[in-house]
Amino acid sequence: MAINGRGKFIPASTSEDLKNAFKDIVSNIIEDTSQPLTGYASSSSSISTQDAKLYTATYDASGWKGAIYSQIAATDTGVLSANSAWGNNINNRLPTTADKLDARTGQIANRLVLTSNGSAGISFNYANLSDAQKSSLTTSLGTNATTANKTSLGTAIADFIRGDITNNGGTVQNFNFRTRSSIQGDIVNSAIWYTGSPSQGYNQPGYSAFAARYKTRIPMLYVGGNDGMLHGFSAVDGQEKISYIPEGIIFRLPQLASSSYTHQYYVDGSAFTGDIVINSTSTDLADRWRTMLVGSLGAGGKGYFVLDVTQPGPTINTGYASNFSTANAGSIVVLDKTATTDADIGYIFSTPVVSEYSPQISTQIVKMNNDRWAVVMGNGINSTNERPVLLVQYLDGQKELVKITAASSGTNASSNGLSAPRLVDLNGDGTPDIIYAGDLRGNLWKFDLSSSNPQNWGIAFSGQPLFTASYTANNATTLQPITTAPLVRVSESTAGLMVAFGTGINVTEGDRTDASVQSFYSVVDNTRYKLCAADQTSCTAGKVIIDTNAATPTVVAKSNLVARTFSSTATAGTGNSQGQNFWGMGTQSELNYLNSKGWYFNFPVTGERVLRNPRFYSAASNIIDILSDVPASGGNVEGETCEPTSTPAKAWRSLLGIEFGLKPVQQLLDTNGDGLYNSADSGTNRTTSSPREISLGTRGGKINIGTQQTSNTGKLSNPVTSLNWRQLQ
């Protein structure tokens, strides 16, 4: 399978085809001149008490340019208006980050563009690059070119990438430059990440001082672009404060500058941030903490990189000064594994896994049980070894990489890769004890990292997956790939854990039109836990251990699950819900956990699948908000004309309880559009949705703002207790 960027896709049916397809990932995306919206971010997840600022990414394939613009979502109503802090409208449209970058064309020398030379962070200028990097920029000259000619061309290409327009459409050393209509490149698959003041609330030494020091720091928007950079824009006014060119794509920059350029992916992955302790012995308590950004290339390449983005500068004169400068490149660039030769690191597409309490808090940057700070990721797609591996990348000390292989041999160790992980802290001490993640062969793995000794970390259930998702029809069984992060809740029926996840993938040409049935599952992990007692010598006091006096932990088979179904007859929305369709579930069979181990349902629409991380409807609730999609298809998939796709993407929202797979007791969808959520809404719990949306909480429920529609959903009145170890004893 090869990359899907919602444009040209390369079919690959064998392992060798897959490798060749990734080597050829210079493919075009469809030239859709409608400037599609590709993602949202907001300054808050709620507009119940104050307005929220909304940030929207878009691209224009007619010139391979992209931008972010800002609006304000009004309190409770969600009505959008211009964010005046970003400036006045330009030609009757909102001002964008691209406008601000393009206005700086005469000041490109002052633009902060960093990279890595393989050993340290540096300012991106030709003179600063390693010899190998310099050579990669001047390959068109051949091996016999003079140093002067190489310097001339290399400098011109590096400056062009930085945003210099001197050689726009010109020629240097017989190298023909393309003509750009904007410095900022297209944003296709990279999600915008919003980072404000420190807000993770750690109850650890120095964090309150750290949060106070950076309370007034500039809120930032981080997003990857196919102009070769991760961008960091001020969320206040849209001005760029920093950009980073990952080491692994430097050798491809001449193609980006060339007049023969056809669209390629560069920094196409999604970044996220988290706060960590970097110097636990500093007498300056606030200085112990830093904010780290983790980014990936997505379709642009293998690997990931880490930047220290603690100090973008203040919003007021008395705030803590910025350290975003070329002089600090060495400390800002923490590590870069995008030029990696590690055979277990692949293309990482996963969107960030976030806290159910705040979409601005990543759950993947954490302190581990050995008291070291790390980022935890799946190894992604198309690694050289093709096996599923959990990556624990330390962000402190020597920054070692710990790899926990889910399958090192057999069919699960071929044409496979691990997706986004869900970290679970069982005893509330702030460190993850177990981790669930799915792979491309439908396996749901459980990793046990509860020990304070990393040598004891490994795969639960004696190396077997907790569950393998598959669909059987006509005596043929098809594995169902898992590409998103699962959800976890305490099972009130079993005192174990419910682990819920969906299946589906969209990375090859065949995937877009694939009619294979995909499903959503919720399975029970019956493992029981207790805390290590102070007098036990085989474990660390206070850490979580398996209760060996309880029932033996067992894996789950699909035959242990109860099927759920939605009505095949849609109810047309009326009133304010006109244009939407709704479905209910009718009477469903009982689920008794004495003889069942969970539930599932097959998505009813041909091609429907889960491509976005499922989430809980509201913090601490048991209601799963499942967003499912059918990808766009048809039209000009080869990217040779400006013809858009003939079949647009479609999406649905389904709401079910995680434990029993039933519709919520409380009505959450407004079928008749009267603003009330009651029996007049036909008991529906599934509706048409938007392929791209952001949900903002209000006093009365939620407003879901998307590219195709804006819809309302209700509010839960009785949230349940969140996960804690006492319920798991």
N, C-alpha and C positions, 0 to 999 in steps of 0.2 A: 504494500500500500504506500502511496506517496501523498504529498501534501495537498490539502484542500484549503485554498485561500479564497473560496467563493469565486473561483474563476477557472483557469485552466487546471485540469487535474490529470495525473498520469496513472493509468492502470498498471498494477503490478500483481501478478498472480503467484509468483515464486519469490523465494528469498533473494535470488540473484537479481530478478527484475526489480525488487524493492531497492536494493542497493544502487542499481543503475538509475532508478527513478530519482533517488535523492541526489545523485551526482548531477542530475539534469534539472535541478530545481530552479532554473532560470526562467520558469514558465510565466506567461502573462496571466494577469487577472482580467476579467471581462471589462471592457471599456464602457462602463455604464456612466454616462455623463449626467445622470440624475443626482450625482453627489450623495450617495447613500450614507446614512448615519451608521457608524460602526461601533459606538459605545457611549456609555454614560458614566458619570461620577457625580457625587454631590458632597457638599460640605457637611451634611447631616443626614441621618436616616429618618428624621422626623421633622414635620412642619406643623406640629400641633401647638407649638408655643411661639415660634418665630420663623421667618422666611428662611429658605435654604437656597444656596447657590447651586445651580445645575451646570455641569460642564459636558459638552457633547463633542465627540470626535467625528470627523467626516473625511472623505477623500473624493477627488475628482480625477478619474482615470484618463481624461483627455490630456492631462499634462503630468500625471503621476504626482499630484500634489495633495497635501492633506492639511488639516487645521483643527483647532479646538475653538469653540466659541462658548460664551457663558450667558446664562439667563438666571433670573430669580424666580423661584417657585413660591407663590404667596401662601401665607399661613392658612392651613386647612383646605383651601380651595385648590391649590396646586396650579393656579393660573400663572402662565409664564410671561415675564416681561424682561426687557433688556437689562443687563447688568451695567449700569452707567460707569462703574469704575474701570471698565475695559475700554471706554472711549465712545465716540460718536459713531453712528452707522456710516458705512461706506457703500455708496451706490445702492442705498435702500436695503442693505443687509447688515447683519451684526458684525462688529469687528472681530478678528480672529488672531490667534497666535501667529499664523503665517503673515498676516499684515504687519505685525510688529517686527518679525524677523526680516521681512523684505525691506522694511524701512531702515534697517541697520546695515545695508549693503556697503556703505562707505566706512563702516566701523568694524569690519569683520576681524581685523587684527585684535580687537579687544573682546571678541567673543570667546567665552570659556568653553573650549572643546578639549576633552581629555581622552586618553587611551592608555593602553599598557604596551610596553615594549618587550613583554615576556618575562620581565623580572620586577618591574616597578611601574607605577603610574606616572605618566608624562603628559605634557601639553601636546596636542596633536598638531605637529608641524613636521615637515619633511626632515629638517635638520635633526630632530630629536629621535627619529625612528631608528630601530635596529637595522643592521645591514640587510638582513633578510627582508624586513618590511620595506625598506627603500627599494630593494631589487624587485619586489612584487608590484610596485607602482610603475616600474619602467620596463617591463618585459617586452613591450612593443618595440623597443629600440634594439633588441638583440644583445648578444654578449659582447660585441666589439664596440659598443658606443663609448664615447669619452665620458669622463666623470662630469665635465661641464654640461654635456647634453643630458645626462641622467639627472643631474641636479635641476636643470631647467624644467624638464618634463615632470619630475617628481614633485617639485615645488608647485608647479601649476595645477597638478591633479589634487594635491593636498589642499591647496587654497580653494580650489573649486568645491571640494567637499565641505570645507569650512563655510562656504557661502559667497566666495568672491565671484563676481559676475564679469570680471575683466575678460575672461576667455569664453564667455557664453557664445556658443556657435562659432568659435574661432579655432585656430590650429596652432599647436606648439609641438615642435619636433615631429611633424607629420602625424601627430595624434589629433584627431578631430573631436572637439568637445560638443556635447549636445546643448541645445538651447532650453534652459529651464524657465518656466513662467513663475516659479516660486522657489525659494530656498528650502521650504519645508516640504518633505516628501509625504507620500500617502501613508495613512494609518489604517490598516486593514483588520488585523486580528488582535492587535495589542489593546488591552483594556486600559483606561485611564485609572491611575491610582492617586487618591487624594491623601496627603499627609499634612496634618495640622500640628498643633502643639502636642507634646507627649500626653497620652491619655490612656495608657494601658493599665494604670492603677496598681502597679506592683507594690506589694507590701514588703519591700526589701530595702536595705540600707542605701540611702542616697537617692532613691527614686523621686521622693517628694521634692528634694532640692533640685534635681534634674528637671522635673516638670516645671518648677517655679522659674528656673533660669531661662527656659525656652518657651515660656508661656506665650510670649509675643513674637515668636519666630514666624517668618513668612509661611503661610500655608502653601504647599506646593502640589503641582500636578505632574506626575511622571508617566510618560507614555513612549513606547517604541515607535520608530518610523522606518519606512523603507528608503530613507535617505541615508541610512547607515548609522543612525544615532538613537540612543535613548535621550529624550529631552526632559529637562526639568523646568517647568514654567511656573511663575508666580500665579497662584490662584487669585491673588488680589487684582492684578491688572493684565495678566497674560504675557508678561515679558519673560523671555528665557533667561534663566539664571545659571544653568549648567547644561552641558550635553556630554555624552560619552559614546565613543566608538569602540565597541568590543574588539579585542585583539583578533579573534577568529575570522572577522570579515574584512580585515585590512587588505588582504590579497585580492579581494573582489571589487575594491573601490574603483579601479580603472574602468570596469564595465559600467559602473554607475555614472561615470563622467563621460562616457563615450557617446558619440553621435549615433552609433548603431545600437544604443541601449534598448533592450526590451525588458519588460518589467521583471524584477527579481525581488525576493524577500531578503531583508537584512536584519533589522531588529524588530521582529514580528511577534515576539512573546510579550507576556504581561509581567510587569514588575510589582513588587509589594515591599512594605517596610515593617520593621519591628525594632523595639528597644532592647538592648542587651547590656550586660556588664562587661566592660573591656579591661578595666583596671581596678580590681577589687581592693587594692591596698592604698589607693590614692587618699591623701588626707582631705582633698577637695571632694566631698561626697558627690556633688553633681557631676564632677568630671569622671566618675567611675562609669557613667552610662553613656551610650552612644545610640543613635538611630541608624540602623543598617538597611540598605536597599538591596534586594535580590532581584536580578533580572535574567531573562532568557531570550534566546533568539527566535523561538517558535519555528516557523518554516524557514527561517534564515540560516539555521545551522545548529550544530550540537552544542551542549554545554550551557553555562550560566556564569554570571559575574556578580560581584558584591561591591557596593560603594558605601562610604560613610557620608550620610546626608544630614548629619546632625545640625549643622550651622549654615542655613541658607541666608541668614541675616534677619534683622528684626523688622516688624511693621511700625515700630515707633523708635525715636532717636535714642531712648534709654535702654533699648533691648540689647541682647547679646550679639556681638558683631559677627558678620559672615566670615567663614574661612574658605568660601568657594573662590579659589584663585589658582593660577598656574603654579605658584610657589608651594601650594599644599597638595599638588597632584599625587605625591607619594603616599600621603595619608588618606586621601579621599578614595583612591582606588585600593580596595582591600584585597581582592583577588579576582582573577579572570581565568575561567576554565573553558573559554569558547574556542581556544586553539588546542584543546585537550586531545591526547592520544589514548585516554582511558577507554578501554573497550566496553565498559558498562554504561557510559554516558551517551545518551541519544538526544534526539530532538524533543525538547520539553515544551509541550503545547498547553499544559494545564493552566487554567485560570486560578488565581489565588484562592486558597481556602480561608474563609473569614469567620470571625466570631459571629454567633447568632445575635449578639447584643449590639454589634456595631460593624458595618461593612468596611469601616476604615481600619479595622484591627485584623491583621493576619494571625492565624493560629499556627503557622508553620515555622516561625522564628521563636524559639523557646529555650529554656534552661532544661537540660537533660538530667536524669537521675544521678549522673556522676558529677553534677554541679558545673558542667560546662555548657556554654551557649552554642546553639547550632541552628541551621536551617534544615528542615526535613522535607525531602522531595521524592517523588517517583523518578526513575531514571529515564522515562520517556520512550520514544519510538525509534526504532532502527539503530540501536547501538550495535557495535560490531559483534558483540556476543549474543545479541537478540534475546536476552533473558530478563525477567522482571527483578529489579533490584531496588531496595530502599536506600536512598542516599542520606546520610547524616553528615552534613558539612559543618565542621566546627568553625565558628567565627571568632574565637579567641585563641590564645596560645599560638601554637604552630599551624593552626588552621588545617588540621588533618581531615581526610575524608574517610568515614567509616561506611562500608557497604555491607548490607545484609541481603543476601541473595535468596529470593523466595524459591526458585527452582534452578538448579545448576545442571540438571540432566533431564532427559526425557522430552516428551512433546511440549511440555510447558516451558522449556528452556530454548525454544526455537520460535522465530517470528513473533516475539513477544516483547513486552515492556510494561513497566509499572506506571499507573496513573496517579492522580493527586491523592495524598494521604489524609485521613481524618485522625487527628491525635486526640487521645482520651486520657484525662487526668482523673484517676479513680479516687484518690484520697485528698484532693484539694490542696496539695502542697505546691502547685504551680508547675509541676513537671509531668510530661506525658508518660504513662505507664504502659499503655497498649496503643497500637496504631492499626487501623484498617485501611486497605487500599486494594483496588481492583486492577486487573490486567487485561490485555487484549484478547486473551483466550477465555474470558468469562470467569476467571477465578477471583474470589474475594479472599484475600490473605489477611491473617492477623499476625502482627509482629509484637513480641513481648520485649519491652525495653524497661521493665520495672526494676531491674537490678541496678545497684550503684556501680557494678562492675560491667563495663561494656563487653567483656568477653562472654558474659552470660546472655547477651541480647541475641534474639533469634526468632524463629518461626514457631508459632503456637501449633497445637494439634499434631505434634510429632512431624512437622514439616508438610502437613497437608492443608489445602485451602479449607476455610470454613464452609464455603459453598462454591459451586460452579454453575453459572447461569447458562441455560441451553433451551432450545425449543425443538420439539419433535413433531414432525408431520410426515405422513406417508412413509413411515418406517425410517425416516432420515432425521438425524439429530444435528442441529447446527449450534455451535457455540456462540454466545452473545457477548461481545466485547464490552468492557466497563472502562469508560474514559473520563469519568467524573468522580468526585469525592463522595463517599457515603455519609450518611447521617447516623447518629447514635443517641439512643435514649435508654434509660432504665426500663426494664420490663417489669411491670407491676404484677404480672401473673407468674413469672418464673424467678424473679429476683436476679435474673441475668441481664443481658443487654440486647435490645433490638437494634439491628444494623440494617439500614435501608439504603437502597441504591438502584439506579436505573442502568439500562444497557443501551448501546448504540455508538456509532462511530461515523465520522465524516472526514476522511482523509484521502480518499481515492476517487477517481472518476466513477468507478462502479458504486461507491458508497452513496453518491448523491441520488441515484435512482434505485438503490437496493430496496427490494420489497420484503426482505427478511423480517419476520416478526421480532420485535424487541419488547422488553418487559420491564416492569418495576417490581422489586422484591423487598420484603422486610423479613429478615430471618433472625432467629434468636441464637445468641451465644450464651449457653447455659453455664459458663464458667463462673464459679463463686470465688470471692476474694475475702481476705482478711488482712489486718495490719500485722506486720512482724512485731512480736513482743520484745521488750527490752532484754529479756533473759535468753532469747534465741541467738545462737551463735552462727547459724547457717544463713542469716540474712541481716540486713541493716534495719535497726529499730525504726519503726514508723513508716517503712516502705511497704508497698503492697505485695502480697504473696498469694498464691492460689490456696484456697481452703481444701486441703486433701480429704477432709472429713465429709465434704459435700459430694454431690453426684459427679461422676467423671465427665469432664468436658468432652463433648462430642460434636462432630461435624454434621452438617445438614444436607439432606438430599431433597431434590425437588418434589419427590413423592411425599415428603413430610409437610408440604405446604398446601394451604387452602386457596383455591382460585377465586378471585374477585372479578366482577364485570361491570361495565357501564351500560346503560340503556343505549340501544342502537338508534333510538328516535330522538332527534334534537328538538329542543324547545327554543323557538325564536325569541330573542330578547325584544322588549318593547320599551317605550319611554326613553329614558336616558341610556338604556342598554340596547337600543335598536342597532342592528348590524352585527350583534354578537349572537352566537348559538350556545345553548346550555344543555347539559345532560345530567341525569341522576343515576343512582345505582339500583334503585328498587330494593326488594327484599333479598338479603344475602344470608348465606348459611352461617351458622354459629362457628366460632373458632375456639376450641378447647385446647389449652396448652398441655393437657395431660397426654394428648395423642397427636398434637400438631406442633410444628416448630416455626410457624410464620405464615405468610400469605404472599400472593403475587397477583398482578394482572397483566395481561397482554395489551399493548396499545392498540386501540381499535382502528386507527387510520393507517393505510398502507404507507410504509416508509417512516412512520412516526417513531421517534427515539429520544433519548436523553443526551443532550450535548452540553447542558449547563448544569453546574452543581445544584442539586436539589437543596432546599432550605426549609427551615421551620417557618410556619406562617407568622409567628411572632416569638419573641424571645421566651424560652422556657415552656413553650406550648408543646403538645404532642402531635399537632397537625402538620403534616408534610405538605409543602407547597411545591408541586412538581411542575416544572416548565419543560415541555416536550416540543420537539421540532420535526418538521419535514424540510430538508434543505431545498434551496432553489435548484432548478434543473432546466435542461433544454437550452435553446438559444445558441449563442456562440461560445461554446465551452473552450474553443481553441484560442479565443482572444484575438482573432484575426480581423474583426470588424468592430464597429461600435454598437452592434446589436446586443441588447440586454437579454437576460435570461427570459425564456418564454413562460416558465412556471415559477412564480415567486415563492419565497420561503413562507411556511405557515407555522403557527405555534398554538399550543393549548396550555391551559392551567388546570391541574387536577388537585383537589384537596382531600386528603385521607388521613385518618389516625394511624400512627406508626405501629401500634400494637395489634390492632384487629383489622385494619384495612377497610374501615367503614367511613361513611361520610361524617363530617363533624356534627355533633348534636346541635350546635348553634349554627344557624344559617349564615353563610359568609358571602354568598353571591346574590346580587340583586337582579334577578331574572326579569322582573317587570319594570325595572328602572325607576321605581318610585322613591328611591332613597332610603327605603326601609328593608330590613333583612328579617323576613318572617315566613310563615307558612304559605303566603301568597306567592312565594318564589319557587314553588314546585319541588322543594327539597333537592335542588341541583347542587352539585359539587365539582363540576367540570365545565369549562368554557373556552371559547376561542380567545387567544391572547396575541401578543406581539413578539416577533422574533428578537426584538431588541427593546428592553424596557428598564426602568428603574422604579422601585417602589419606595414611596415616602409615606411615613406614618402620619395620621391625623388623629384628632380627638375621637372621631367617629369610626375610624378604620384605616384603610390604605387608599392611596391614589397611585395607580400604576401608569406611568408615563412612558409611552413607546413610540416607535416609528410609524405605526399604522393607526394607533388608537390610544385613547386615554380611558381607563376604566376604573371603577371603584370597587373595593371589597370591604367587608365588614370588619368588626373588631371583636376579638375574643374577650370574654369577661372574666374567665377563671383560669389563668395560667397555672401549669403544674410546677412541681418542684424540679429544679435542674439536677443534673447528675451529682451524686456524692457517694462515697464508699459505703456509708452506713446502710444504704439501700441494697448493697451488693453482698452483704454478709450472708 
